[in-house]
Amino acid sequence: MTLFQCILMGFLIVCAISVSFSKNLLNSILIYMSYSLIMSIIWVCLQSPDLAITEAAVGAGVTSILFFSTLKKIHAIQIEKDKTDKKGDEGVE
């Protein structure tokens, strides 16, 4: 295994752990997208371009769009934005 692949594997572990501990749903989706992109790079390094394209398209593309639209439908993005606005307003008083 090359050094580049080892670094990518380390990034995968960091992404997996940080998704578990993330409290913000939007950040979790962004971390999941980066996980899928890193995984697609690993598939390219392993000389499997068909899996890399599938991982990039489905993992980072379609699934993330579905997650974003779900958060928008349930108004989770707006709720988290309002929470941060209220915290900022409390410090002003």
HTML snippet that shows the backbone in 3Dmol.js (N, CA, C, O; Angstrom):
<script src="https://3Dmol.org/build/3Dmol-min.js"></script>
<div id="view" style="width:600px;height:400px;position:relative"></div>
<script>
const pdb = `
ATOM      1  N   MET A   1       0.847  -1.174   0.000  1.00  0.00           N
ATOM      2  CA  MET A   1       0.000   0.000   0.000  1.00  0.00           C
ATOM      3  C   MET A   1       0.899   1.246   0.000  1.00  0.00           C
ATOM      4  O   MET A   1       1.844   1.343   0.784  1.00  0.00           O
ATOM      5  N   THR A   2       0.598   2.166  -0.864  1.00  0.00           N
ATOM      6  CA  THR A   2       1.419   3.362  -0.965  1.00  0.00           C
ATOM      7  C   THR A   2       1.087   4.356   0.142  1.00  0.00           C
ATOM      8  O   THR A   2       0.084   4.218   0.841  1.00  0.00           O
ATOM      9  N   LEU A   3       1.930   5.338   0.284  1.00  0.00           N
ATOM     10  CA  LEU A   3       1.724   6.373   1.307  1.00  0.00           C
ATOM     11  C   LEU A   3       0.444   7.152   1.029  1.00  0.00           C
ATOM     12  O   LEU A   3      -0.295   7.492   1.953  1.00  0.00           O
ATOM     13  N   PHE A   4       0.183   7.435  -0.250  1.00  0.00           N
ATOM     14  CA  PHE A   4      -1.031   8.175  -0.617  1.00  0.00           C
ATOM     15  C   PHE A   4      -2.291   7.417  -0.203  1.00  0.00           C
ATOM     16  O   PHE A   4      -3.240   8.015   0.305  1.00  0.00           O
ATOM     17  N   GLN A   5      -2.299   6.097  -0.423  1.00  0.00           N
ATOM     18  CA  GLN A   5      -3.454   5.295  -0.033  1.00  0.00           C
ATOM     19  C   GLN A   5      -3.600   5.238   1.485  1.00  0.00           C
ATOM     20  O   GLN A   5      -4.719   5.227   1.999  1.00  0.00           O
ATOM     21  N   CYS A   6      -2.499   5.200   2.195  1.00  0.00           N
ATOM     22  CA  CYS A   6      -2.565   5.207   3.664  1.00  0.00           C
ATOM     23  C   CYS A   6      -3.136   6.521   4.186  1.00  0.00           C
ATOM     24  O   CYS A   6      -3.915   6.534   5.140  1.00  0.00           O
ATOM     25  N   ILE A   7      -2.745   7.622   3.557  1.00  0.00           N
ATOM     26  CA  ILE A   7      -3.283   8.929   3.950  1.00  0.00           C
ATOM     27  C   ILE A   7      -4.782   8.984   3.681  1.00  0.00           C
ATOM     28  O   ILE A   7      -5.547   9.496   4.498  1.00  0.00           O
ATOM     29  N   LEU A   8      -5.196   8.458   2.539  1.00  0.00           N
ATOM     30  CA  LEU A   8      -6.624   8.426   2.219  1.00  0.00           C
ATOM     31  C   LEU A   8      -7.399   7.567   3.214  1.00  0.00           C
ATOM     32  O   LEU A   8      -8.504   7.929   3.619  1.00  0.00           O
ATOM     33  N   MET A   9      -6.828   6.435   3.608  1.00  0.00           N
ATOM     34  CA  MET A   9      -7.481   5.586   4.605  1.00  0.00           C
ATOM     35  C   MET A   9      -7.603   6.314   5.950  1.00  0.00           C
ATOM     36  O   MET A   9      -8.602   6.167   6.653  1.00  0.00           O
ATOM     37  N   GLY A  10      -6.586   7.093   6.296  1.00  0.00           N
ATOM     38  CA  GLY A  10      -6.665   7.895   7.516  1.00  0.00           C
ATOM     39  C   GLY A  10      -7.772   8.927   7.442  1.00  0.00           C
ATOM     40  O   GLY A  10      -8.491   9.150   8.417  1.00  0.00           O
ATOM     41  N   PHE A  11      -7.911   9.567   6.266  1.00  0.00           N
ATOM     42  CA  PHE A  11      -9.008  10.518   6.085  1.00  0.00           C
ATOM     43  C   PHE A  11     -10.371   9.830   6.198  1.00  0.00           C
ATOM     44  O   PHE A  11     -11.316  10.405   6.739  1.00  0.00           O
ATOM     45  N   LEU A  12     -10.471   8.597   5.687  1.00  0.00           N
ATOM     46  CA  LEU A  12     -11.728   7.855   5.810  1.00  0.00           C
ATOM     47  C   LEU A  12     -12.087   7.622   7.273  1.00  0.00           C
ATOM     48  O   LEU A  12     -13.244   7.777   7.666  1.00  0.00           O
ATOM     49  N   ILE A  13     -11.103   7.253   8.069  1.00  0.00           N
ATOM     50  CA  ILE A  13     -11.358   7.015   9.488  1.00  0.00           C
ATOM     51  C   ILE A  13     -11.772   8.306  10.181  1.00  0.00           C
ATOM     52  O   ILE A  13     -12.688   8.308  11.003  1.00  0.00           O
ATOM     53  N   VAL A  14     -11.099   9.404   9.850  1.00  0.00           N
ATOM     54  CA  VAL A  14     -11.447  10.705  10.444  1.00  0.00           C
ATOM     55  C   VAL A  14     -12.867  11.109  10.057  1.00  0.00           C
ATOM     56  O   VAL A  14     -13.624  11.598  10.896  1.00  0.00           O
ATOM     57  N   CYS A  15     -13.232  10.908   8.793  1.00  0.00           N
ATOM     58  CA  CYS A  15     -14.586  11.248   8.341  1.00  0.00           C
ATOM     59  C   CYS A  15     -15.632  10.402   9.049  1.00  0.00           C
ATOM     60  O   CYS A  15     -16.670  10.917   9.466  1.00  0.00           O
ATOM     61  N   ALA A  16     -15.368   9.108   9.189  1.00  0.00           N
ATOM     62  CA  ALA A  16     -16.333   8.220   9.838  1.00  0.00           C
ATOM     63  C   ALA A  16     -16.543   8.602  11.303  1.00  0.00           C
ATOM     64  O   ALA A  16     -17.672   8.593  11.793  1.00  0.00           O
ATOM     65  N   ILE A  17     -15.476   8.932  11.989  1.00  0.00           N
ATOM     66  CA  ILE A  17     -15.594   9.306  13.399  1.00  0.00           C
ATOM     67  C   ILE A  17     -16.257  10.670  13.545  1.00  0.00           C
ATOM     68  O   ILE A  17     -17.087  10.864  14.433  1.00  0.00           O
ATOM     69  N   SER A  18     -15.896  11.620  12.678  1.00  0.00           N
ATOM     70  CA  SER A  18     -16.456  12.967  12.813  1.00  0.00           C
ATOM     71  C   SER A  18     -17.946  13.005  12.447  1.00  0.00           C
ATOM     72  O   SER A  18     -18.681  13.826  12.996  1.00  0.00           O
ATOM     73  N   VAL A  19     -18.404  12.155  11.551  1.00  0.00           N
ATOM     74  CA  VAL A  19     -19.849  12.080  11.264  1.00  0.00           C
ATOM     75  C   VAL A  19     -20.595  11.610  12.502  1.00  0.00           C
ATOM     76  O   VAL A  19     -21.690  12.089  12.795  1.00  0.00           O
ATOM     77  N   SER A  20     -20.000  10.672  13.225  1.00  0.00           N
ATOM     78  CA  SER A  20     -20.657  10.144  14.422  1.00  0.00           C
ATOM     79  C   SER A  20     -20.805  11.198  15.507  1.00  0.00           C
ATOM     80  O   SER A  20     -21.793  11.196  16.241  1.00  0.00           O
ATOM     81  N   PHE A  21     -19.841  12.090  15.615  1.00  0.00           N
ATOM     82  CA  PHE A  21     -19.864  13.072  16.696  1.00  0.00           C
ATOM     83  C   PHE A  21     -20.408  14.435  16.294  1.00  0.00           C
ATOM     84  O   PHE A  21     -20.503  15.331  17.133  1.00  0.00           O
ATOM     85  N   SER A  22     -20.759  14.605  15.054  1.00  0.00           N
ATOM     86  CA  SER A  22     -21.253  15.898  14.594  1.00  0.00           C
ATOM     87  C   SER A  22     -22.679  16.135  15.090  1.00  0.00           C
ATOM     88  O   SER A  22     -23.536  15.260  14.967  1.00  0.00           O
ATOM     89  N   LYS A  23     -22.929  17.302  15.643  1.00  0.00           N
ATOM     90  CA  LYS A  23     -24.262  17.644  16.144  1.00  0.00           C
ATOM     91  C   LYS A  23     -25.095  18.351  15.077  1.00  0.00           C
ATOM     92  O   LYS A  23     -26.324  18.347  15.147  1.00  0.00           O
ATOM     93  N   ASN A  24     -24.441  18.953  14.100  1.00  0.00           N
ATOM     94  CA  ASN A  24     -25.119  19.681  13.045  1.00  0.00           C
ATOM     95  C   ASN A  24     -25.401  18.738  11.871  1.00  0.00           C
ATOM     96  O   ASN A  24     -24.484  18.104  11.349  1.00  0.00           O
ATOM     97  N   LEU A  25     -26.659  18.645  11.460  1.00  0.00           N
ATOM     98  CA  LEU A  25     -27.032  17.732  10.381  1.00  0.00           C
ATOM     99  C   LEU A  25     -26.410  18.124   9.051  1.00  0.00           C
ATOM    100  O   LEU A  25     -26.013  17.258   8.271  1.00  0.00           O
ATOM    101  N   LEU A  26     -26.324  19.398   8.791  1.00  0.00           N
ATOM    102  CA  LEU A  26     -25.735  19.858   7.541  1.00  0.00           C
ATOM    103  C   LEU A  26     -24.251  19.500   7.465  1.00  0.00           C
ATOM    104  O   LEU A  26     -23.763  19.092   6.412  1.00  0.00           O
ATOM    105  N   ASN A  27     -23.545  19.651   8.565  1.00  0.00           N
ATOM    106  CA  ASN A  27     -22.135  19.264   8.604  1.00  0.00           C
ATOM    107  C   ASN A  27     -21.973  17.763   8.400  1.00  0.00           C
ATOM    108  O   ASN A  27     -21.027  17.322   7.746  1.00  0.00           O
ATOM    109  N   SER A  28     -22.888  16.980   8.955  1.00  0.00           N
ATOM    110  CA  SER A  28     -22.824  15.532   8.790  1.00  0.00           C
ATOM    111  C   SER A  28     -22.959  15.134   7.328  1.00  0.00           C
ATOM    112  O   SER A  28     -22.272  14.224   6.865  1.00  0.00           O
ATOM    113  N   ILE A  29     -23.836  15.806   6.604  1.00  0.00           N
ATOM    114  CA  ILE A  29     -24.008  15.504   5.184  1.00  0.00           C
ATOM    115  C   ILE A  29     -22.755  15.884   4.399  1.00  0.00           C
ATOM    116  O   ILE A  29     -22.328  15.143   3.514  1.00  0.00           O
ATOM    117  N   LEU A  30     -22.174  17.019   4.716  1.00  0.00           N
ATOM    118  CA  LEU A  30     -20.951  17.433   4.024  1.00  0.00           C
ATOM    119  C   LEU A  30     -19.792  16.483   4.301  1.00  0.00           C
ATOM    120  O   LEU A  30     -18.992  16.200   3.409  1.00  0.00           O
ATOM    121  N   ILE A  31     -19.701  15.998   5.518  1.00  0.00           N
ATOM    122  CA  ILE A  31     -18.659  15.036   5.850  1.00  0.00           C
ATOM    123  C   ILE A  31     -18.908  13.720   5.122  1.00  0.00           C
ATOM    124  O   ILE A  31     -17.970  13.076   4.654  1.00  0.00           O
ATOM    125  N   TYR A  32     -20.179  13.324   5.030  1.00  0.00           N
ATOM    126  CA  TYR A  32     -20.525  12.104   4.286  1.00  0.00           C
ATOM    127  C   TYR A  32     -20.155  12.243   2.814  1.00  0.00           C
ATOM    128  O   TYR A  32     -19.676  11.288   2.202  1.00  0.00           O
ATOM    129  N   MET A  33     -20.372  13.420   2.245  1.00  0.00           N
ATOM    130  CA  MET A  33     -19.989  13.652   0.854  1.00  0.00           C
ATOM    131  C   MET A  33     -18.472  13.517   0.683  1.00  0.00           C
ATOM    132  O   MET A  33     -18.005  12.913  -0.283  1.00  0.00           O
ATOM    133  N   SER A  34     -17.721  14.072   1.607  1.00  0.00           N
ATOM    134  CA  SER A  34     -16.263  13.962   1.501  1.00  0.00           C
ATOM    135  C   SER A  34     -15.812  12.516   1.676  1.00  0.00           C
ATOM    136  O   SER A  34     -14.853  12.085   1.036  1.00  0.00           O
ATOM    137  N   TYR A  35     -16.493  11.766   2.534  1.00  0.00           N
ATOM    138  CA  TYR A  35     -16.200  10.345   2.700  1.00  0.00           C
ATOM    139  C   TYR A  35     -16.380   9.610   1.372  1.00  0.00           C
ATOM    140  O   TYR A  35     -15.533   8.805   0.986  1.00  0.00           O
ATOM    141  N   SER A  36     -17.478   9.885   0.677  1.00  0.00           N
ATOM    142  CA  SER A  36     -17.746   9.219  -0.599  1.00  0.00           C
ATOM    143  C   SER A  36     -16.725   9.615  -1.662  1.00  0.00           C
ATOM    144  O   SER A  36     -16.299   8.776  -2.455  1.00  0.00           O
ATOM    145  N   LEU A  37     -16.335  10.874  -1.681  1.00  0.00           N
ATOM    146  CA  LEU A  37     -15.333  11.306  -2.658  1.00  0.00           C
ATOM    147  C   LEU A  37     -13.968  10.671  -2.392  1.00  0.00           C
ATOM    148  O   LEU A  37     -13.275  10.272  -3.327  1.00  0.00           O
ATOM    149  N   ILE A  38     -13.588  10.578  -1.133  1.00  0.00           N
ATOM    150  CA  ILE A  38     -12.331   9.924  -0.792  1.00  0.00           C
ATOM    151  C   ILE A  38     -12.381   8.442  -1.168  1.00  0.00           C
ATOM    152  O   ILE A  38     -11.406   7.880  -1.666  1.00  0.00           O
ATOM    153  N   MET A  39     -13.528   7.830  -0.921  1.00  0.00           N
ATOM    154  CA  MET A  39     -13.680   6.420  -1.270  1.00  0.00           C
ATOM    155  C   MET A  39     -13.589   6.216  -2.779  1.00  0.00           C
ATOM    156  O   MET A  39     -13.036   5.216  -3.235  1.00  0.00           O
ATOM    157  N   SER A  40     -14.126   7.151  -3.554  1.00  0.00           N
ATOM    158  CA  SER A  40     -14.029   7.018  -5.009  1.00  0.00           C
ATOM    159  C   SER A  40     -12.577   7.171  -5.479  1.00  0.00           C
ATOM    160  O   SER A  40     -12.170   6.514  -6.437  1.00  0.00           O
ATOM    161  N   ILE A  41     -11.795   8.029  -4.817  1.00  0.00           N
ATOM    162  CA  ILE A  41     -10.376   8.146  -5.150  1.00  0.00           C
ATOM    163  C   ILE A  41      -9.639   6.847  -4.833  1.00  0.00           C
ATOM    164  O   ILE A  41      -8.759   6.423  -5.581  1.00  0.00           O
ATOM    165  N   ILE A  42     -10.003   6.230  -3.728  1.00  0.00           N
ATOM    166  CA  ILE A  42      -9.386   4.947  -3.375  1.00  0.00           C
ATOM    167  C   ILE A  42      -9.727   3.889  -4.418  1.00  0.00           C
ATOM    168  O   ILE A  42      -8.868   3.082  -4.774  1.00  0.00           O
ATOM    169  N   TRP A  43     -10.959   3.875  -4.913  1.00  0.00           N
ATOM    170  CA  TRP A  43     -11.334   2.916  -5.955  1.00  0.00           C
ATOM    171  C   TRP A  43     -10.516   3.146  -7.223  1.00  0.00           C
ATOM    172  O   TRP A  43     -10.134   2.187  -7.892  1.00  0.00           O
ATOM    173  N   VAL A  44     -10.247   4.395  -7.556  1.00  0.00           N
ATOM    174  CA  VAL A  44      -9.409   4.674  -8.727  1.00  0.00           C
ATOM    175  C   VAL A  44      -7.995   4.150  -8.497  1.00  0.00           C
ATOM    176  O   VAL A  44      -7.397   3.567  -9.401  1.00  0.00           O
ATOM    177  N   CYS A  45      -7.454   4.353  -7.292  1.00  0.00           N
ATOM    178  CA  CYS A  45      -6.112   3.850  -6.981  1.00  0.00           C
ATOM    179  C   CYS A  45      -6.051   2.331  -7.038  1.00  0.00           C
ATOM    180  O   CYS A  45      -5.008   1.760  -7.358  1.00  0.00           O
ATOM    181  N   LEU A  46      -7.152   1.682  -6.731  1.00  0.00           N
ATOM    182  CA  LEU A  46      -7.217   0.216  -6.790  1.00  0.00           C
ATOM    183  C   LEU A  46      -7.564  -0.294  -8.182  1.00  0.00           C
ATOM    184  O   LEU A  46      -7.857  -1.475  -8.365  1.00  0.00           O
ATOM    185  N   GLN A  47      -7.530   0.605  -9.164  1.00  0.00           N
ATOM    186  CA  GLN A  47      -7.777   0.292 -10.570  1.00  0.00           C
ATOM    187  C   GLN A  47      -9.159  -0.311 -10.804  1.00  0.00           C
ATOM    188  O   GLN A  47      -9.312  -1.312 -11.504  1.00  0.00           O
ATOM    189  N   SER A  48     -10.146   0.320 -10.206  1.00  0.00           N
ATOM    190  CA  SER A  48     -11.530  -0.083 -10.405  1.00  0.00           C
ATOM    191  C   SER A  48     -12.365   1.164 -10.727  1.00  0.00           C
ATOM    192  O   SER A  48     -13.106   1.658  -9.877  1.00  0.00           O
ATOM    193  N   PRO A  49     -12.240   1.664 -11.953  1.00  0.00           N
ATOM    194  CA  PRO A  49     -12.895   2.924 -12.287  1.00  0.00           C
ATOM    195  C   PRO A  49     -14.422   2.836 -12.313  1.00  0.00           C
ATOM    196  O   PRO A  49     -15.097   3.840 -12.085  1.00  0.00           O
ATOM    197  N   ASP A  50     -14.973   1.661 -12.585  1.00  0.00           N
ATOM    198  CA  ASP A  50     -16.427   1.543 -12.593  1.00  0.00           C
ATOM    199  C   ASP A  50     -17.010   1.757 -11.197  1.00  0.00           C
ATOM    200  O   ASP A  50     -18.037   2.419 -11.044  1.00  0.00           O
ATOM    201  N   LEU A  51     -16.360   1.202 -10.189  1.00  0.00           N
ATOM    202  CA  LEU A  51     -16.815   1.433  -8.812  1.00  0.00           C
ATOM    203  C   LEU A  51     -16.577   2.874  -8.378  1.00  0.00           C
ATOM    204  O   LEU A  51     -17.361   3.429  -7.608  1.00  0.00           O
ATOM    205  N   ALA A  52     -15.506   3.480  -8.865  1.00  0.00           N
ATOM    206  CA  ALA A  52     -15.212   4.870  -8.512  1.00  0.00           C
ATOM    207  C   ALA A  52     -16.287   5.801  -9.051  1.00  0.00           C
ATOM    208  O   ALA A  52     -16.740   6.705  -8.349  1.00  0.00           O
ATOM    209  N   ILE A  53     -16.695   5.582 -10.297  1.00  0.00           N
ATOM    210  CA  ILE A  53     -17.745   6.418 -10.884  1.00  0.00           C
ATOM    211  C   ILE A  53     -19.064   6.222 -10.151  1.00  0.00           C
ATOM    212  O   ILE A  53     -19.784   7.184  -9.886  1.00  0.00           O
ATOM    213  N   THR A  54     -19.376   4.974  -9.827  1.00  0.00           N
ATOM    214  CA  THR A  54     -20.616   4.688  -9.101  1.00  0.00           C
ATOM    215  C   THR A  54     -20.600   5.313  -7.720  1.00  0.00           C
ATOM    216  O   THR A  54     -21.597   5.893  -7.289  1.00  0.00           O
ATOM    217  N   GLU A  55     -19.488   5.204  -7.028  1.00  0.00           N
ATOM    218  CA  GLU A  55     -19.367   5.796  -5.688  1.00  0.00           C
ATOM    219  C   GLU A  55     -19.515   7.311  -5.734  1.00  0.00           C
ATOM    220  O   GLU A  55     -20.189   7.899  -4.889  1.00  0.00           O
ATOM    221  N   ALA A  56     -18.890   7.935  -6.714  1.00  0.00           N
ATOM    222  CA  ALA A  56     -18.966   9.390  -6.826  1.00  0.00           C
ATOM    223  C   ALA A  56     -20.383   9.825  -7.201  1.00  0.00           C
ATOM    224  O   ALA A  56     -20.896  10.803  -6.656  1.00  0.00           O
ATOM    225  N   ALA A  57     -21.007   9.112  -8.119  1.00  0.00           N
ATOM    226  CA  ALA A  57     -22.337   9.508  -8.576  1.00  0.00           C
ATOM    227  C   ALA A  57     -23.406   9.246  -7.528  1.00  0.00           C
ATOM    228  O   ALA A  57     -24.229  10.114  -7.237  1.00  0.00           O
ATOM    229  N   VAL A  58     -23.390   8.058  -6.967  1.00  0.00           N
ATOM    230  CA  VAL A  58     -24.443   7.694  -6.011  1.00  0.00           C
ATOM    231  C   VAL A  58     -24.113   8.202  -4.614  1.00  0.00           C
ATOM    232  O   VAL A  58     -24.952   8.828  -3.966  1.00  0.00           O
ATOM    233  N   GLY A  59     -22.901   7.937  -4.146  1.00  0.00           N
ATOM    234  CA  GLY A  59     -22.540   8.305  -2.780  1.00  0.00           C
ATOM    235  C   GLY A  59     -22.491   9.791  -2.543  1.00  0.00           C
ATOM    236  O   GLY A  59     -23.135  10.303  -1.628  1.00  0.00           O
ATOM    237  N   ALA A  60     -21.725  10.492  -3.368  1.00  0.00           N
ATOM    238  CA  ALA A  60     -21.563  11.928  -3.168  1.00  0.00           C
ATOM    239  C   ALA A  60     -22.643  12.727  -3.874  1.00  0.00           C
ATOM    240  O   ALA A  60     -22.963  13.837  -3.450  1.00  0.00           O
ATOM    241  N   GLY A  61     -23.206  12.188  -4.937  1.00  0.00           N
ATOM    242  CA  GLY A  61     -24.166  12.945  -5.736  1.00  0.00           C
ATOM    243  C   GLY A  61     -25.604  12.756  -5.318  1.00  0.00           C
ATOM    244  O   GLY A  61     -26.189  13.622  -4.668  1.00  0.00           O
ATOM    245  N   VAL A  62     -26.166  11.644  -5.684  1.00  0.00           N
ATOM    246  CA  VAL A  62     -27.604  11.416  -5.524  1.00  0.00           C
ATOM    247  C   VAL A  62     -28.003  11.350  -4.052  1.00  0.00           C
ATOM    248  O   VAL A  62     -28.976  11.983  -3.643  1.00  0.00           O
ATOM    249  N   THR A  63     -27.263  10.594  -3.266  1.00  0.00           N
ATOM    250  CA  THR A  63     -27.620  10.443  -1.852  1.00  0.00           C
ATOM    251  C   THR A  63     -27.542  11.774  -1.118  1.00  0.00           C
ATOM    252  O   THR A  63     -28.409  12.080  -0.299  1.00  0.00           O
ATOM    253  N   SER A  64     -26.523  12.562  -1.398  1.00  0.00           N
ATOM    254  CA  SER A  64     -26.395  13.861  -0.733  1.00  0.00           C
ATOM    255  C   SER A  64     -27.511  14.809  -1.138  1.00  0.00           C
ATOM    256  O   SER A  64     -28.016  15.564  -0.307  1.00  0.00           O
ATOM    257  N   ILE A  65     -27.898  14.779  -2.400  1.00  0.00           N
ATOM    258  CA  ILE A  65     -29.017  15.614  -2.843  1.00  0.00           C
ATOM    259  C   ILE A  65     -30.301  15.197  -2.131  1.00  0.00           C
ATOM    260  O   ILE A  65     -31.096  16.048  -1.734  1.00  0.00           O
ATOM    261  N   LEU A  66     -30.501  13.903  -1.969  1.00  0.00           N
ATOM    262  CA  LEU A  66     -31.677  13.427  -1.238  1.00  0.00           C
ATOM    263  C   LEU A  66     -31.635  13.870   0.222  1.00  0.00           C
ATOM    264  O   LEU A  66     -32.658  14.263   0.782  1.00  0.00           O
ATOM    265  N   PHE A  67     -30.458  13.807   0.838  1.00  0.00           N
ATOM    266  CA  PHE A  67     -30.330  14.273   2.224  1.00  0.00           C
ATOM    267  C   PHE A  67     -30.620  15.770   2.333  1.00  0.00           C
ATOM    268  O   PHE A  67     -31.341  16.200   3.234  1.00  0.00           O
ATOM    269  N   PHE A  68     -30.056  16.569   1.412  1.00  0.00           N
ATOM    270  CA  PHE A  68     -30.297  18.011   1.439  1.00  0.00           C
ATOM    271  C   PHE A  68     -31.772  18.335   1.252  1.00  0.00           C
ATOM    272  O   PHE A  68     -32.310  19.197   1.946  1.00  0.00           O
ATOM    273  N   SER A  69     -32.430  17.654   0.321  1.00  0.00           N
ATOM    274  CA  SER A  69     -33.856  17.923   0.090  1.00  0.00           C
ATOM    275  C   SER A  69     -34.694  17.486   1.284  1.00  0.00           C
ATOM    276  O   SER A  69     -35.695  18.127   1.604  1.00  0.00           O
ATOM    277  N   THR A  70     -34.298  16.410   1.941  1.00  0.00           N
ATOM    278  CA  THR A  70     -35.026  15.975   3.137  1.00  0.00           C
ATOM    279  C   THR A  70     -34.882  16.998   4.259  1.00  0.00           C
ATOM    280  O   THR A  70     -35.859  17.319   4.935  1.00  0.00           O
ATOM    281  N   LEU A  71     -33.682  17.509   4.459  1.00  0.00           N
ATOM    282  CA  LEU A  71     -33.489  18.530   5.489  1.00  0.00           C
ATOM    283  C   LEU A  71     -34.285  19.788   5.176  1.00  0.00           C
ATOM    284  O   LEU A  71     -34.812  20.439   6.079  1.00  0.00           O
ATOM    285  N   LYS A  72     -34.371  20.124   3.907  1.00  0.00           N
ATOM    286  CA  LYS A  72     -35.148  21.303   3.515  1.00  0.00           C
ATOM    287  C   LYS A  72     -36.642  21.070   3.753  1.00  0.00           C
ATOM    288  O   LYS A  72     -37.347  21.967   4.214  1.00  0.00           O
ATOM    289  N   LYS A  73     -37.123  19.860   3.436  1.00  0.00           N
ATOM    290  CA  LYS A  73     -38.550  19.552   3.615  1.00  0.00           C
ATOM    291  C   LYS A  73     -38.965  19.563   5.070  1.00  0.00           C
ATOM    292  O   LYS A  73     -40.047  20.043   5.407  1.00  0.00           O
ATOM    293  N   ILE A  74     -38.114  19.039   5.934  1.00  0.00           N
ATOM    294  CA  ILE A  74     -38.481  18.995   7.355  1.00  0.00           C
ATOM    295  C   ILE A  74     -38.057  20.270   8.084  1.00  0.00           C
ATOM    296  O   ILE A  74     -38.201  20.380   9.302  1.00  0.00           O
ATOM    297  N   HIS A  75     -37.535  21.228   7.322  1.00  0.00           N
ATOM    298  CA  HIS A  75     -37.128  22.532   7.845  1.00  0.00           C
ATOM    299  C   HIS A  75     -36.038  22.423   8.904  1.00  0.00           C
ATOM    300  O   HIS A  75     -35.958  23.262   9.801  1.00  0.00           O
ATOM    301  N   ALA A  76     -35.204  21.401   8.804  1.00  0.00           N
ATOM    302  CA  ALA A  76     -34.112  21.230   9.771  1.00  0.00           C
ATOM    303  C   ALA A  76     -33.013  22.256   9.541  1.00  0.00           C
ATOM    304  O   ALA A  76     -32.364  22.693  10.491  1.00  0.00           O
ATOM    305  N   ILE A  77     -32.799  22.640   8.302  1.00  0.00           N
ATOM    306  CA  ILE A  77     -31.757  23.635   8.020  1.00  0.00           C
ATOM    307  C   ILE A  77     -32.156  24.978   8.616  1.00  0.00           C
ATOM    308  O   ILE A  77     -31.322  25.654   9.219  1.00  0.00           O
ATOM    309  N   GLN A  78     -33.399  25.373   8.463  1.00  0.00           N
ATOM    310  CA  GLN A  78     -33.872  26.650   8.991  1.00  0.00           C
ATOM    311  C   GLN A  78     -33.862  26.643  10.519  1.00  0.00           C
ATOM    312  O   GLN A  78     -33.532  27.657  11.134  1.00  0.00           O
ATOM    313  N   ILE A  79     -34.220  25.516  11.142  1.00  0.00           N
ATOM    314  CA  ILE A  79     -34.250  25.431  12.600  1.00  0.00           C
ATOM    315  C   ILE A  79     -32.845  25.607  13.167  1.00  0.00           C
ATOM    316  O   ILE A  79     -32.663  26.328  14.148  1.00  0.00           O
ATOM    317  N   GLU A  80     -31.854  24.962  12.568  1.00  0.00           N
ATOM    318  CA  GLU A  80     -30.492  25.091  13.056  1.00  0.00           C
ATOM    319  C   GLU A  80     -29.968  26.509  12.844  1.00  0.00           C
ATOM    320  O   GLU A  80     -29.204  27.014  13.666  1.00  0.00           O
ATOM    321  N   LYS A  81     -30.368  27.153  11.752  1.00  0.00           N
ATOM    322  CA  LYS A  81     -29.955  28.522  11.506  1.00  0.00           C
ATOM    323  C   LYS A  81     -30.580  29.452  12.550  1.00  0.00           C
ATOM    324  O   LYS A  81     -29.915  30.366  13.037  1.00  0.00           O
ATOM    325  N   ASP A  82     -31.841  29.229  12.894  1.00  0.00           N
ATOM    326  CA  ASP A  82     -32.500  30.038  13.918  1.00  0.00           C
ATOM    327  C   ASP A  82     -31.840  29.853  15.278  1.00  0.00           C
ATOM    328  O   ASP A  82     -31.717  30.812  16.041  1.00  0.00           O
ATOM    329  N   LYS A  83     -31.412  28.627  15.592  1.00  0.00           N
ATOM    330  CA  LYS A  83     -30.746  28.388  16.869  1.00  0.00           C
ATOM    331  C   LYS A  83     -29.447  29.176  16.962  1.00  0.00           C
ATOM    332  O   LYS A  83     -29.143  29.758  18.003  1.00  0.00           O
ATOM    333  N   THR A  84     -28.683  29.194  15.881  1.00  0.00           N
ATOM    334  CA  THR A  84     -27.423  29.939  15.912  1.00  0.00           C
ATOM    335  C   THR A  84     -27.679  31.434  15.965  1.00  0.00           C
ATOM    336  O   THR A  84     -26.911  32.169  16.586  1.00  0.00           O
ATOM    337  N   ASP A  85     -28.766  31.906  15.313  1.00  0.00           N
ATOM    338  CA  ASP A  85     -29.105  33.313  15.395  1.00  0.00           C
ATOM    339  C   ASP A  85     -29.498  33.716  16.799  1.00  0.00           C
ATOM    340  O   ASP A  85     -29.127  34.795  17.262  1.00  0.00           O
ATOM    341  N   LYS A  86     -30.255  32.850  17.494  1.00  0.00           N
ATOM    342  CA  LYS A  86     -30.671  33.159  18.866  1.00  0.00           C
ATOM    343  C   LYS A  86     -29.472  33.200  19.801  1.00  0.00           C
ATOM    344  O   LYS A  86     -29.423  34.034  20.704  1.00  0.00           O
ATOM    345  N   LYS A  87     -28.501  32.307  19.596  1.00  0.00           N
ATOM    346  CA  LYS A  87     -27.305  32.314  20.437  1.00  0.00           C
ATOM    347  C   LYS A  87     -26.519  33.602  20.225  1.00  0.00           C
ATOM    348  O   LYS A  87     -25.966  34.168  21.169  1.00  0.00           O
ATOM    349  N   GLY A  88     -26.475  34.059  18.973  1.00  0.00           N
ATOM    350  CA  GLY A  88     -25.770  35.304  18.688  1.00  0.00           C
ATOM    351  C   GLY A  88     -26.473  36.509  19.269  1.00  0.00           C
ATOM    352  O   GLY A  88     -25.822  37.456  19.712  1.00  0.00           O
ATOM    353  N   ASP A  89     -27.826  36.487  19.274  1.00  0.00           N
ATOM    354  CA  ASP A  89     -28.590  37.594  19.825  1.00  0.00           C
ATOM    355  C   ASP A  89     -28.464  37.666  21.346  1.00  0.00           C
ATOM    356  O   ASP A  89     -28.487  38.759  21.912  1.00  0.00           O
ATOM    357  N   GLU A  90     -28.333  36.531  22.008  1.00  0.00           N
ATOM    358  CA  GLU A  90     -28.223  36.526  23.466  1.00  0.00           C
ATOM    359  C   GLU A  90     -26.920  37.187  23.916  1.00  0.00           C
ATOM    360  O   GLU A  90     -26.872  37.819  24.971  1.00  0.00           O
ATOM    361  N   GLY A  91     -25.874  37.040  23.120  1.00  0.00           N
ATOM    362  CA  GLY A  91     -24.596  37.650  23.499  1.00  0.00           C
ATOM    363  C   GLY A  91     -24.589  39.140  23.326  1.00  0.00           C
ATOM    364  O   GLY A  91     -23.751  39.818  23.921  1.00  0.00           O
ATOM    365  N   VAL A  92     -25.514  39.696  22.514  1.00  0.00           N
ATOM    366  CA  VAL A  92     -25.557  41.132  22.238  1.00  0.00           C
ATOM    367  C   VAL A  92     -26.135  41.884  23.427  1.00  0.00           C
ATOM    368  O   VAL A  92     -25.723  43.011  23.702  1.00  0.00           O
ATOM    369  N   GLU A  93     -27.077  41.284  24.131  1.00  0.00           N
ATOM    370  CA  GLU A  93     -27.760  41.979  25.236  1.00  0.00           C
ATOM    371  C   GLU A  93     -26.893  42.283  26.378  1.00  0.00           C
ATOM    372  O   GLU A  93     -27.350  42.863  27.363  1.00  0.00           O
TER     373      GLU A  93
END
`;
const viewer = $3Dmol.createViewer("view");
viewer.addModel(pdb, "pdb");
viewer.setStyle({}, {cartoon: {color: "spectrum"}});
viewer.zoomTo();
viewer.render();
</script>
